Structure formats: structure tokens, C-alpha cells
Amino acid sequence: MPVAAEATPSIEDPTLPIKVRLESDDAGELVAIKMNDRPIASFDELRLQVIGIVGGDAGPGSSAEDTECEIDADYQLRYDN
């Protein structure tokens, strides 16, 4: 009987933290968004990528409950709410 291959963690594994990098220019304007070192075109695309990893379910028992997101923003990035 063949031995089962060991599972290797994938970048899409919801138990791994999602790392979001927000880069700005010298004026503090957002110039780049990256998720797990991959370029992302917009916040809408970022949202869709995150939903693709954790799924659309929310609340207790969902994979979203156990998923961490680490946000690394440039210090000079201007935040407008």
C-alpha cells in the first residue's frame, strides 16, 4: 500500500495569516497593495481575494473566525475614512 504524501501548507490555507502590505509615495498617497507578496489592483480585488480564501460564511464556526490578517502599512500612508 503506498504511503500518503505529507500535506504541504499552501498560500491559500486559511489557517495561515493573510499578509496585506500598503505602500505609499512620499506624499502619503497609496501606490501599491500586496497580499502575501502578490500585487493587488484595488481594495475591491483585495476583498474578493480574501473572500476566496476564507469563504463567504461569517460567524462562529466559519473559517473566517480562525483566519488572521496582518496589515503592514507605510508609516507616511495617509488614511482617509
N, C-alpha and C positions, 0 to 999 in steps of 0.2 A: 504494500500500500504506500503511495507517495506521501512524502512529508509536506504538510501545508506550508506555504511561504509565509514568512513573517509579514505582518501588516506594517507598511511604512506610512508615517503621517503625511498627509497631503496639505497643500496650501489652503485647500477648501475645507479642511477639517474644522468643524465649528468649535471644537474644544481648544483650538489654538487661538491666541489673541489676534484680532484684526488690527493691523497697524496702519494708521492713516497719517500721512505727512502733508502738512500745509505749508507751502513755500511762498515767500513774498519777495517783492523787489525792495529797493532802498526806500521807496515812498510808503511802504506798508501795504501795497496792493497785492492781492492774491495772484500768483503767476502759475502755480502748479499744485495739483492734488495727486497724491500717490496712495495706493492701497497695497500693502505688502510689496512695496518697491515697484509696482506696476503703475504707469501713468493712467490717470482717470480724467476724462474731459470736463466733467461738471459735477456739481453736487447731486443732480438727478441721477447721473450714471453711478455715482458712489452709492446712493441709496439703493438702486437696483442691484448692484453687485453685493451689497451686504444682505439684502433680502434673498438673493440667490444662494448665499452661504448658509444663513440661519433659517431660511424659510419664512413664510408669511404668517405663521402662527405666533401668537404672543401670549404671555401669561405663564402661570405655573405649569411646569412640566414640558414647556417648549424648549427647543434648542436655543432660542434667543435668551432664555433665562440663564443659561450657563456660558454664554459667549461673552468674551471681553473685547473691548475696543480701546486701543491705546491711541491717543491723538497727540501728535508731535507737531506743534506749530512754531514757525519762526517767531522770535521774540518781538520783532517790529511789525508783525502782521496786525493790520487794523481790523477790528471786529465790529461789524455793524449788525445790529439786531433787527 
